[in-house]
Amino acid sequence: MTDSPLATIKINAEGEEVPKTRADCTTDDLRKWEKNAKDKKLIVCGLGPDEFSRIQSCTTAKEIWDTLQVAHEGTPQEGKTIQDMYTRFTTVTNELKSLGRIISE
């Protein structure tokens, strides 16, 4: 947990900034990590192999989102129309609903 980009910082006895250990984490810190893990899972579930290879090394949901946004920014979505992308998105959200994962927005 301490090597995560979501790691929180504390000041040690020498006055240096160091990452918190799991024992030092608050419930808010743990909620941030849990939310990030859930968000990453939701994003990754909708990706094909090409997109997945782009984000494989990303460690946060925000980093994944930014990488995908840059990859598709200003392009015709790798030859796909907006309607094709919308259809794919709808298909993924419907599949998630059938698995019991309801996305409100």
C-alpha distances in whole Angstrom, upper triangle without the diagonal:
4,5,5,9,8,7,9,12,14,17,17,21,22,21,19,16,13,9,8,7,7,11,11,10,13,14,14,10,10,13,12,9,11,14,12,12,16,17,16,18,21,21,21,23,26,26,28,27,28,26,23,24,23,20,18,16,15,12,13,16,17,17,19,21,22,23,25,27,28,28,31,32,36,36,38,35,36,39,39,40,38,40,39,35,36,37,34,32,34,34,30,30,33,31,28,31,32,29,29,26,28,28,29,30
4,5,8,8,5,8,9,11,14,14,18,19,18,15,12,9,6,6,6,8,11,10,10,13,15,15,11,12,15,13,11,14,17,15,15,19,20,18,21,23,24,23,26,28,28,30,30,30,28,25,25,25,21,20,17,16,13,14,17,18,18,20,22,23,23,26,28,28,29,32,33,36,37,39,36,37,41,40,42,40,42,41,37,38,39,36,34,37,37,33,33,36,35,31,34,36,33,32,30,31,30,32,32
4,7,8,7,10,11,14,16,17,20,21,20,17,14,11,8,10,10,11,15,14,13,17,18,18,14,14,17,14,12,15,17,15,15,19,19,17,20,23,22,21,25,27,26,28,27,27,25,22,22,21,18,17,14,13,10,12,16,17,15,18,20,21,20,23,25,25,26,29,30,34,34,37,34,34,38,38,39,38,40,38,35,36,38,35,33,35,35,32,32,35,34,31,34,35,32,32,30,31,30,32,32
4,5,5,9,11,14,17,19,22,23,22,18,15,13,9,11,11,12,15,15,13,15,16,15,12,12,14,11,9,12,14,11,12,15,15,14,16,19,19,18,22,24,23,25,25,25,22,20,20,19,16,15,12,11,7,9,12,13,12,14,17,17,18,20,22,23,24,26,27,31,32,34,31,32,35,35,36,35,37,35,32,33,34,31,29,32,32,28,29,32,30,27,30,32,29,29,26,28,26,28,28
4,5,8,11,14,17,19,23,23,21,18,15,13,10,12,13,14,18,16,14,16,17,15,12,13,14,11,10,13,13,10,12,16,15,14,17,19,18,18,22,23,23,25,25,25,22,20,20,19,15,15,13,10,7,7,11,11,10,13,15,15,16,18,20,20,22,24,25,28,29,32,29,30,34,33,35,33,35,34,30,31,33,30,28,31,32,28,28,31,30,28,30,33,30,30,26,28,26,27,26
4,6,10,13,16,19,22,23,21,18,15,13,10,10,12,12,15,14,11,13,13,11,8,10,11,7,7,10,11,9,11,14,13,13,16,18,18,19,22,23,23,26,26,26,23,21,22,21,17,17,15,12,9,8,11,11,11,14,16,16,18,20,21,22,24,26,26,30,31,33,30,32,35,34,35,33,35,34,31,31,33,31,28,30,31,28,27,31,30,27,29,31,29,28,25,26,24,25,25
4,7,10,13,15,19,20,18,15,12,10,6,7,9,10,13,11,9,11,13,12,8,10,12,9,9,12,13,12,13,17,17,16,19,21,21,22,25,27,27,29,29,29,26,24,25,24,20,20,17,15,12,11,14,15,15,17,19,20,21,23,24,25,27,29,30,33,34,37,34,35,39,38,39,37,39,38,34,35,37,34,32,34,35,31,31,34,33,30,32,34,31,31,28,29,27,28,28
4,7,10,13,16,18,15,13,10,8,6,6,9,10,12,9,8,10,12,10,7,10,12,10,10,14,15,14,16,19,19,19,22,24,24,25,28,29,30,32,32,33,29,28,28,27,23,23,21,18,15,14,17,17,17,20,22,22,23,26,27,27,29,32,32,35,37,39,36,38,41,40,41,39,41,40,37,37,39,37,34,36,37,33,33,36,35,32,34,36,34,33,30,30,29,29,29
4,7,9,13,14,12,10,6,5,4,6,9,12,13,10,10,12,15,13,11,13,16,14,14,18,19,18,20,23,23,23,25,27,27,28,31,33,33,36,35,35,32,30,31,29,26,26,23,21,18,17,20,19,20,23,24,24,26,28,29,29,32,34,34,37,39,42,39,40,44,43,44,42,44,44,40,40,43,40,37,40,41,37,36,40,39,36,38,40,37,36,33,34,32,33,33
4,6,10,11,9,8,6,5,6,6,9,12,12,9,10,12,15,14,12,15,18,16,17,20,21,21,23,25,26,26,29,31,31,32,34,36,36,39,39,39,36,34,34,33,30,29,26,24,21,21,24,23,24,27,28,28,29,32,33,33,35,38,38,41,43,45,43,44,48,47,48,46,48,47,43,44,46,43,41,43,44,40,39,43,42,39,40,43,40,39,36,37,35,36,36
4,7,8,5,5,5,6,9,9,12,15,15,11,13,15,19,18,16,19,21,20,21,24,25,24,26,29,29,29,32,34,34,35,38,40,40,42,42,42,39,37,37,36,33,32,29,27,24,24,27,26,27,30,31,31,32,35,36,36,38,41,40,44,45,48,46,47,51,50,51,49,51,50,47,47,49,47,44,47,48,44,43,46,46,42,44,47,44,43,40,41,39,39,39
4,5,5,5,6,7,9,9,11,15,14,11,14,16,20,20,18,20,23,22,22,25,27,26,28,31,31,31,34,36,36,37,40,42,41,44,43,43,41,39,39,37,34,33,30,29,26,26,29,29,29,32,34,33,34,37,38,38,40,43,43,46,48,51,48,49,53,52,53,51,54,53,49,50,52,49,46,49,50,46,45,48,47,44,46,48,45,44,41,43,41,42,42
4,5,7,10,10,13,13,14,18,16,14,17,19,23,23,21,23,27,26,26,29,31,30,31,35,35,35,37,40,40,40,43,45,45,48,47,47,44,42,42,41,38,37,34,33,30,30,33,33,33,36,37,37,38,41,42,42,44,47,47,50,52,54,52,53,57,56,57,55,57,57,53,53,56,53,50,53,53,50,49,52,51,48,50,52,49,48,45,46,45,45,45
4,6,9,10,14,15,16,20,19,17,20,22,26,25,23,26,29,27,27,31,32,31,33,36,36,36,39,41,41,41,44,46,46,48,47,47,44,42,42,41,38,37,34,33,30,30,33,33,33,36,38,37,38,41,42,41,43,46,46,49,51,54,52,53,56,56,57,55,58,57,53,54,56,53,51,53,54,51,50,53,52,49,51,53,50,49,47,48,46,47,47
4,7,9,13,14,16,20,19,16,18,20,24,23,21,24,27,25,26,29,30,29,31,34,34,34,37,39,39,40,43,44,44,46,46,45,43,41,41,39,36,36,33,31,28,28,31,31,30,34,35,34,36,39,39,39,41,44,43,47,49,52,49,51,54,54,55,53,55,55,51,52,54,51,49,51,52,49,48,51,51,47,49,52,49,48,45,46,44,44,44
4,6,10,12,15,18,18,15,17,20,23,22,20,23,25,24,24,27,28,27,29,32,32,31,34,37,36,37,40,41,41,43,42,42,39,38,37,36,33,32,29,28,25,25,29,28,27,31,32,31,32,36,36,36,38,41,40,44,45,48,46,47,51,51,52,50,53,52,48,49,51,49,46,49,50,46,46,49,48,45,47,49,47,46,43,44,42,43,42
4,7,9,12,16,16,14,15,17,20,19,17,19,22,20,20,24,25,23,25,28,28,28,31,33,32,33,36,38,37,40,39,39,36,34,34,32,30,29,26,24,22,22,25,24,24,27,29,28,29,32,33,33,35,37,37,40,42,45,43,44,48,47,48,46,49,48,44,45,47,45,42,45,46,42,42,45,44,41,43,46,43,42,39,40,38,39,38
4,6,9,13,14,11,13,15,19,18,15,17,20,18,18,21,23,21,23,26,26,26,28,31,31,31,34,36,35,38,37,37,34,32,32,31,28,27,24,22,20,20,23,23,23,26,28,27,28,31,32,32,34,37,37,40,42,44,42,43,46,46,47,46,48,47,43,44,46,43,41,43,44,40,40,43,42,39,41,44,41,40,37,38,37,38,37
4,6,10,11,9,10,13,16,15,12,14,17,15,14,18,19,18,19,22,23,22,25,27,27,27,30,32,32,35,34,34,31,29,29,28,25,24,21,20,17,17,20,20,20,23,25,25,26,29,30,30,32,34,35,38,39,42,39,40,44,43,45,43,45,44,40,41,43,40,38,40,41,37,37,40,39,35,38,40,37,36,33,35,33,34,34
4,7,8,6,6,10,13,13,10,11,15,14,13,16,18,17,19,22,23,22,25,27,27,28,30,33,33,35,35,35,33,30,31,30,26,26,23,21,18,18,21,21,22,24,26,26,27,30,31,32,34,36,36,40,41,44,41,42,45,45,46,44,46,45,41,41,43,40,38,40,41,37,36,39,38,35,37,39,36,35,32,34,32,33,34
4,5,5,7,10,13,14,11,11,15,15,13,16,19,18,18,21,23,22,24,27,28,28,30,33,33,35,35,36,33,30,31,30,27,26,23,22,18,19,22,23,23,25,27,28,29,31,33,33,35,37,38,42,43,45,42,43,46,45,47,45,46,45,42,42,44,41,38,40,41,37,36,39,38,34,36,38,35,34,32,34,33,34,35
4,5,5,9,10,12,9,9,12,13,11,13,16,16,16,19,21,21,22,25,26,26,28,31,31,34,34,35,32,29,30,30,26,25,23,22,18,18,21,22,23,24,27,28,29,31,32,33,35,37,38,42,42,44,41,42,45,44,46,44,45,44,40,41,42,39,36,38,38,35,34,37,35,32,34,35,32,31,29,31,30,32,32
4,6,8,11,13,11,11,14,15,14,16,19,19,19,22,24,24,25,28,29,30,31,34,35,38,37,38,36,33,34,34,30,29,27,25,22,22,24,26,26,28,30,31,32,34,36,37,38,40,41,45,46,48,45,46,49,48,49,47,48,47,44,44,45,42,40,41,42,38,37,39,38,35,36,38,35,33,31,33,33,34,35
4,7,10,11,9,10,14,14,14,16,19,19,20,22,24,24,26,28,29,30,32,35,35,38,38,39,36,33,34,34,30,29,27,25,21,21,24,24,25,27,29,30,31,34,35,36,37,40,40,44,45,47,44,45,49,48,49,46,48,47,43,43,45,42,40,41,42,38,37,40,39,35,37,39,36,34,32,33,33,34,34
4,7,8,6,7,10,11,11,13,15,16,17,19,20,21,23,25,26,27,29,31,32,35,35,36,33,31,32,31,28,27,25,23,19,18,20,21,23,25,26,27,29,31,32,33,35,37,37,41,42,44,41,42,46,44,45,43,44,44,40,40,41,39,36,38,38,35,34,36,35,32,33,35,32,31,29,30,29,30,31
4,5,5,6,9,10,11,13,14,16,17,19,20,22,23,25,26,27,29,32,33,36,36,37,34,32,34,33,29,29,27,24,21,19,21,22,23,25,26,28,30,31,32,34,36,37,37,41,42,44,41,43,46,45,45,43,44,43,40,39,41,39,36,37,38,34,33,36,35,31,32,35,32,30,28,28,28,28,29
4,5,5,6,9,10,10,12,14,15,16,18,20,21,22,24,26,27,29,31,34,35,36,33,31,33,32,28,28,27,24,21,19,20,21,23,25,25,27,29,30,31,33,35,36,37,40,41,43,40,42,45,43,43,41,42,41,38,37,39,36,33,34,35,32,30,33,32,28,29,31,29,26,24,25,25,25,26
4,5,5,6,9,10,10,12,14,15,16,18,20,21,22,24,26,28,29,33,34,34,31,29,31,30,26,27,25,22,19,17,17,18,21,22,23,24,26,28,28,30,32,33,34,37,39,40,37,39,42,41,41,38,39,39,35,35,37,35,31,33,34,30,29,31,31,27,28,31,28,26,24,24,23,23,24
4,5,5,7,9,10,11,13,15,16,17,19,20,21,23,25,27,28,31,32,32,29,27,29,28,24,24,22,20,16,14,16,17,18,20,21,22,24,26,27,29,30,32,32,36,37,39,36,38,41,40,40,38,39,39,35,35,36,34,31,33,34,30,29,32,31,27,29,31,29,27,24,25,24,24,25
4,5,5,6,9,10,11,12,14,15,17,19,20,21,23,25,26,30,30,31,28,26,28,27,23,23,22,19,16,14,15,17,19,20,21,23,25,26,27,29,31,32,33,37,37,39,36,38,41,39,40,37,38,38,34,34,35,33,30,31,32,28,27,30,29,25,27,29,26,24,22,23,22,23,24
4,5,5,6,8,10,10,12,14,15,16,18,20,21,23,25,28,29,31,27,25,27,27,23,23,22,19,16,14,14,16,18,19,20,22,24,25,26,28,29,30,31,35,36,37,34,36,39,37,37,35,36,35,32,31,33,30,27,28,29,26,24,27,26,23,24,26,24,22,19,20,19,20,21
4,5,5,6,9,10,10,12,14,15,16,18,20,22,23,27,27,28,25,23,25,24,20,21,20,16,13,11,11,12,15,16,17,18,20,22,22,24,26,27,28,32,33,34,31,33,36,35,35,33,34,33,30,29,31,29,26,28,29,25,24,27,26,23,24,27,24,23,20,20,19,20,20
4,6,5,6,9,10,11,12,14,15,16,18,21,22,25,25,26,23,21,23,22,18,18,17,14,11,9,10,12,14,15,16,18,20,21,22,24,25,27,28,32,33,34,31,32,36,34,35,33,34,33,29,30,31,28,26,27,28,24,23,26,25,22,24,26,23,22,19,21,20,21,21
4,5,5,6,9,10,11,13,14,15,17,19,21,24,25,26,23,21,23,23,19,19,19,16,13,11,11,14,16,16,17,20,21,22,23,25,26,28,29,32,33,34,31,32,35,34,34,32,33,32,28,28,29,27,24,25,26,22,21,24,23,19,21,23,20,19,16,18,17,19,20
4,5,5,6,9,10,11,12,14,16,18,19,23,24,25,22,20,23,22,18,19,19,16,13,10,9,11,14,14,14,17,19,19,20,23,24,25,26,30,30,31,28,30,33,31,32,29,30,29,26,25,27,24,21,23,24,20,19,22,21,17,19,22,19,18,15,16,14,16,16
4,5,5,6,9,10,11,12,14,16,17,20,21,22,19,17,19,18,15,15,15,12,9,6,6,8,11,11,12,14,16,16,18,20,21,22,23,27,28,29,26,28,31,29,30,28,29,28,24,24,26,23,21,23,23,20,19,22,21,18,20,23,20,20,16,17,16,17,17
4,6,5,6,9,10,11,12,15,16,19,20,21,18,16,18,18,14,14,14,12,9,8,8,11,12,12,13,16,17,17,19,22,22,23,25,29,29,30,26,28,31,29,30,28,29,28,24,25,26,23,20,22,22,19,18,21,20,16,19,21,18,18,15,17,16,18,18
4,5,5,6,9,10,11,13,15,18,20,21,18,16,19,19,16,16,17,14,12,10,9,12,14,13,14,17,18,17,19,22,22,23,25,28,28,29,26,27,30,28,29,26,27,26,23,22,23,21,18,19,20,16,15,18,17,13,15,18,15,14,11,13,12,14,15
4,5,5,6,9,10,12,13,17,19,20,16,15,18,17,14,15,16,13,11,9,6,9,11,10,10,13,15,14,16,19,19,20,21,25,25,26,22,24,27,25,26,23,24,23,20,20,21,19,16,18,18,15,14,17,17,13,16,18,16,16,12,13,11,13,13
4,5,5,6,9,10,11,14,16,17,13,12,14,14,10,11,12,9,9,7,5,8,9,8,9,12,13,12,15,17,17,18,20,24,24,25,21,23,26,24,25,23,24,23,20,20,21,18,16,18,18,15,15,18,17,14,17,19,17,17,14,16,14,17,16
4,6,5,6,9,10,13,15,17,14,12,15,15,12,12,14,12,11,10,8,12,13,11,12,15,15,15,17,20,19,20,22,26,25,26,22,23,26,24,25,24,24,22,19,20,20,17,15,17,17,13,13,16,14,11,14,16,14,14,11,14,13,16,16
4,6,5,7,10,13,15,17,14,13,16,16,13,14,16,14,14,12,9,12,14,11,11,15,15,14,16,19,19,19,21,24,24,24,20,22,24,22,23,21,21,20,17,16,17,14,12,14,14,10,10,13,12,9,12,14,12,13,9,11,9,13,13
4,6,6,7,11,13,14,11,10,13,13,10,12,14,12,12,11,8,10,11,8,8,12,12,10,12,15,15,15,17,21,20,20,17,18,21,19,20,18,19,18,14,15,16,13,11,13,14,10,11,14,13,11,14,17,15,16,13,14,12,14,13
4,5,5,8,10,12,9,7,11,11,9,9,12,11,12,11,9,12,12,9,10,13,12,11,14,16,15,16,18,22,21,21,17,18,21,19,21,20,21,18,15,17,17,14,12,15,14,11,12,15,14,12,16,17,15,17,14,16,14,18,17
4,6,8,11,13,11,9,13,14,12,13,16,15,15,15,12,15,16,12,13,16,16,14,16,19,18,18,21,24,22,22,18,19,21,19,21,20,20,18,15,16,15,12,11,13,11,8,10,12,10,9,12,13,12,14,11,13,13,16,16
4,7,10,12,9,9,13,13,12,14,17,16,17,16,13,15,16,12,12,15,15,12,14,17,15,15,18,21,19,19,15,16,18,16,17,16,16,14,11,12,12,8,7,10,9,6,8,11,10,9,13,14,13,15,13,14,13,16,15
4,7,8,6,6,9,10,10,11,14,14,16,16,13,15,15,11,11,14,13,10,13,15,13,13,16,19,17,17,13,14,16,14,17,16,17,14,11,13,13,10,10,13,12,9,12,14,13,13,16,18,17,19,16,18,16,19,18
4,6,6,6,9,10,11,12,15,16,18,18,17,18,17,14,14,17,15,12,15,17,14,14,17,20,17,17,13,12,15,14,16,17,17,14,12,15,14,10,12,15,13,11,14,16,14,15,19,19,19,21,19,21,20,23,21
4,6,5,6,9,10,10,14,15,18,19,17,19,18,14,16,18,15,13,16,17,14,15,19,21,19,18,15,13,16,16,19,20,20,17,15,18,18,14,15,18,17,15,18,20,18,18,22,22,21,24,22,24,23,26,25
4,5,5,7,9,10,13,14,18,19,18,19,17,13,15,16,13,11,14,14,11,12,16,18,15,16,12,11,14,14,17,18,19,16,15,18,18,15,16,19,18,16,19,22,20,20,24,25,24,26,24,26,24,27,25
4,5,5,7,9,12,12,15,15,14,15,13,10,11,12,10,7,11,12,9,10,14,16,14,15,11,11,14,14,17,17,18,16,13,16,17,13,14,17,17,15,17,20,19,19,22,23,22,24,22,23,21,24,22
4,5,5,6,9,10,13,14,13,15,13,9,12,13,11,9,13,14,12,13,17,20,18,19,15,14,18,17,20,20,21,19,16,18,19,15,15,19,18,15,18,20,18,18,22,23,21,23,21,22,21,24,23
4,6,5,8,10,13,15,15,16,14,11,14,14,11,11,14,14,12,14,17,20,18,19,16,15,18,19,22,22,24,21,19,21,22,18,19,22,21,19,21,24,22,22,25,26,25,27,24,26,25,28,26
4,6,8,9,12,14,13,14,11,9,11,11,7,8,11,11,8,11,14,17,16,17,14,14,17,18,20,20,23,20,18,20,22,18,18,22,22,19,21,24,23,22,26,27,26,28,25,26,24,27,25
4,6,5,9,10,10,11,8,6,9,10,7,7,11,11,10,13,15,19,18,20,16,16,20,20,22,21,24,21,18,21,22,19,18,21,21,18,20,23,22,21,24,26,24,25,22,24,22,24,23
4,6,8,11,11,13,11,9,12,13,10,11,15,15,14,16,19,22,21,23,19,19,22,22,25,25,26,24,21,23,24,21,20,23,23,19,21,24,22,21,25,26,24,26,23,25,23,26,25
4,6,9,11,13,10,9,13,13,10,12,16,15,15,18,20,23,23,25,22,21,25,25,28,27,29,27,24,26,27,24,23,26,26,23,24,27,26,24,28,29,27,28,25,27,25,28,27
4,6,8,9,6,6,9,10,8,11,13,14,14,16,18,22,22,24,21,21,25,25,26,25,28,26,22,24,26,23,21,25,25,21,22,26,24,22,26,28,26,26,23,25,23,25,24
4,7,9,7,8,11,12,11,13,16,16,17,20,21,25,25,27,24,24,28,28,29,28,30,28,25,26,28,25,23,26,26,22,23,26,25,22,26,28,25,26,22,24,22,24,24
4,5,5,6,9,10,11,12,14,16,17,19,20,24,24,26,23,24,28,27,28,26,28,27,23,24,26,23,21,24,24,21,21,24,24,21,24,26,24,24,20,22,19,21,20
4,5,5,6,9,10,11,12,14,15,17,18,22,22,24,21,22,25,24,25,23,25,24,20,21,23,20,17,20,21,18,18,21,20,18,21,23,21,21,18,18,16,18,17
4,5,5,6,9,10,10,12,14,15,16,20,21,23,20,22,25,24,25,23,25,24,20,21,24,21,19,22,23,20,19,23,23,21,23,26,24,24,20,21,18,19,17
4,5,5,6,9,10,11,12,14,15,19,20,22,19,21,24,24,25,23,26,24,21,22,24,22,20,23,24,21,21,25,24,22,25,28,26,26,23,23,21,22,20
4,6,5,6,9,10,11,12,14,18,18,20,17,18,21,21,22,20,23,21,18,19,21,18,16,20,20,17,18,22,21,19,22,25,23,24,20,21,19,20,19
4,5,5,6,9,10,11,12,15,16,18,15,17,20,19,20,18,20,19,16,17,19,17,15,18,19,16,17,21,20,19,21,24,23,23,20,20,17,18,16
4,5,5,6,9,10,10,14,15,18,15,17,20,20,21,19,22,21,17,19,22,19,17,21,22,20,20,24,24,22,25,28,27,27,23,23,20,21,19
4,5,5,6,9,10,14,14,16,14,15,19,18,20,19,22,20,17,19,22,19,18,21,22,20,21,24,24,23,26,28,27,28,24,25,22,24,21
4,5,5,6,8,12,12,14,11,12,16,15,16,15,18,17,13,15,18,15,14,18,19,16,18,21,21,20,23,25,25,26,22,23,20,22,19
4,5,5,6,9,10,13,10,13,16,15,16,14,17,17,13,15,18,16,15,18,20,18,19,22,23,22,24,27,27,27,24,23,20,21,18
4,5,5,8,10,13,11,13,16,16,17,16,20,19,16,18,21,19,18,22,23,21,22,26,26,25,28,30,30,31,27,27,24,25,22
4,6,9,8,11,9,10,13,14,15,15,18,17,14,17,19,17,17,21,21,20,22,25,25,24,27,29,29,30,27,27,24,26,23
4,6,6,8,6,8,11,11,12,11,15,14,11,14,16,15,15,18,19,18,20,23,23,23,26,28,28,29,26,26,23,24,21
4,6,9,8,10,13,13,13,12,16,16,13,16,19,17,17,20,22,21,22,25,26,26,28,30,31,31,28,28,24,25,22
4,7,8,10,12,12,12,12,16,16,14,16,19,19,19,22,24,23,24,27,28,28,30,33,33,34,31,30,27,28,24
4,5,7,8,9,10,11,14,14,12,15,18,17,17,21,22,22,23,26,27,27,30,32,32,33,30,30,27,28,25
4,6,5,6,7,8,11,11,10,13,15,15,16,19,20,20,22,24,25,26,28,30,31,32,30,29,26,28,24
4,5,5,7,8,11,9,8,11,13,12,13,16,17,17,19,21,22,23,25,27,27,29,26,26,23,25,22
4,6,9,11,13,11,10,14,15,13,15,18,18,18,21,23,23,24,27,28,29,31,28,28,26,28,25
4,7,10,12,10,10,14,14,14,16,19,19,19,22,24,24,25,28,29,30,32,30,30,27,29,26
4,7,8,6,7,10,11,10,13,15,15,16,19,20,21,22,25,26,27,29,27,26,24,26,23
4,5,5,6,9,10,11,12,14,15,17,19,20,21,23,24,26,27,29,27,26,24,25,22
4,5,5,6,9,10,10,12,14,15,16,18,20,21,22,24,26,27,25,23,21,22,18
4,5,5,6,9,10,10,12,14,15,16,18,20,21,22,24,26,24,22,20,21,18
4,5,5,6,9,10,11,12,14,15,17,18,20,21,23,25,23,22,20,22,19
4,5,5,6,9,10,11,12,14,15,17,18,20,21,23,20,20,18,19,17
4,5,5,6,9,10,10,12,14,15,16,18,20,21,19,18,15,16,14
4,5,5,6,9,10,10,12,14,15,16,19,20,18,17,16,18,16
4,5,5,6,9,10,11,12,14,15,17,19,17,17,15,17,16
4,5,5,6,9,10,11,12,14,15,17,14,14,12,14,12
4,5,5,6,9,10,10,12,14,15,14,12,11,13,12
4,6,5,6,9,10,11,13,14,13,13,13,15,15
4,5,5,6,9,10,11,13,11,11,11,14,13
4,5,5,6,9,10,11,9,8,7,10,10
4,5,5,6,9,10,9,9,9,12,13
4,5,5,6,9,9,10,11,14,15
4,5,5,6,5,7,8,12,13
4,5,5,5,5,7,10,12
4,5,7,9,11,14,16
4,6,9,11,15,17
4,6,10,12,15
4,6,10,12
4,6,9
4,6
4
